[in-house]
Amino acid sequence: MAARRVVVTGVGLVSPLAVGTEPTWRAVLAGRSGIAPITLFDASRYATRFAGEVNGFDPLQWLDKKDVKKCGRFIQLALAGTSIFSCLNILKPGAVAVTVYSPGRKSAIV
């Protein structure tokens, strides 16, 4: 079987440090941690009560209200990441517009 090529053409980060590639990178360089007490659910019955949550995330910034209701949170985060990637490629000087590519060819790693 021949090896397939994979090309990473951009990164759209949605992380516990920040939403967006540049803000996340600035937080990494500043030495910030995204680990904090869990706030998205009651963790009192679990031994571990801290995690890397994506706080301050507004799915309506990335999705229509109807789509937000249909998607779980992890899908919302993944779609925001692909949207950030698409926006970054469009805004970069000299970048190839994302519309050249088939929408089915984008992916997100969760």
For each residue, the residues with C-beta under 8 A, 3 or more apart:
1:
2:
3:
4:
5:
6:
7:
8: 11
9: 89
10: 85 88 89
11: 8 21 85 88
12: 20 21 80 81 82 83 84 85 86 87 88
13: 18 19 20 21 24 25 81 84
14: 19 20 54 57 77 78 80 81 84
15: 18 19 24 34 52 54
16: 34 35 36 51 52 53 54 55
17: 23 24 27 28 32 33 34
18: 13 15 23 24 26 27
19: 13 14 15 23 24 54 56 57 80 84
20: 12 13 14 23 24 84
21: 11 12 13 24 25 84 88
22: 25 26
23: 17 18 19 20 26 27
24: 13 15 17 18 19 20 21 27 28
25: 13 21 22 28 29
26: 18 22 23 29 30
27: 17 18 23 24 30 32 34
28: 17 24 25 31 32
29: 25 26
30: 26 27
31: 28
32: 17 27 28
33: 17 36
34: 15 16 17 27 52 53
35: 16 50 51 52
36: 16 33 39 50 51 52 53 55
37: 43 49 50
38: 41 43 49 50 51 53
39: 36 53 55
40: 53
41: 38
42: 45
43: 37 38 46 48 49
44: 49
45: 42
46: 43 49
47:
48: 43 51
49: 37 38 43 44 46
50: 35 36 37 38
51: 16 35 36 38 48
52: 15 16 34 35 36
53: 16 34 36 38 39 40
54: 14 15 16 19 57 77
55: 16 36 39
56: 19
57: 14 19 54 76 77 80
58: 61
59: 62 63 68 71 73 76 80
60: 63 65 68
61: 58 80
62: 59 76 79 80 83
63: 59 60 67 68 71 76 79 80
64: 67 68
65: 60 68 69
66: 69 70
67: 63 64 70 71
68: 59 60 63 64 65 71 76
69: 65 66
70: 66 67
71: 59 63 67 68 75 76 79
72: 75 76
73: 59 76 77
74: 77 78 110
75: 71 72 78 79
76: 57 59 62 63 68 71 72 73 79 80
77: 14 54 57 73 74 80 81 110
78: 14 74 75 81 82 108 110
79: 62 63 71 75 76 82 83 108
80: 12 14 19 57 59 61 62 63 76 77 83 84
81: 12 13 14 77 78 84 85 108
82: 12 78 79 85 86 106 107 108
83: 12 62 79 80 86 87
84: 12 13 14 19 20 21 80 81 87 88
85: 10 11 12 81 82 88 89 106
86: 12 82 83 89 90 98 106
87: 12 83 84 90 91
88: 10 11 12 21 84 85 91 92
89: 9 10 85 86 92 95 96 97 98
90: 86 87 95 97 98
91: 87 88 95
92: 88 89 95
93:
94:
95: 89 90 91 92
96: 89 100
97: 89 90 100
98: 86 89 90 101 106
99:
100: 96 97
101: 98 105 106
102: 105
103: 106
104:
105: 101 102
106: 82 85 86 98 101 103
107: 82
108: 78 79 81 82
109:
110: 74 77 78
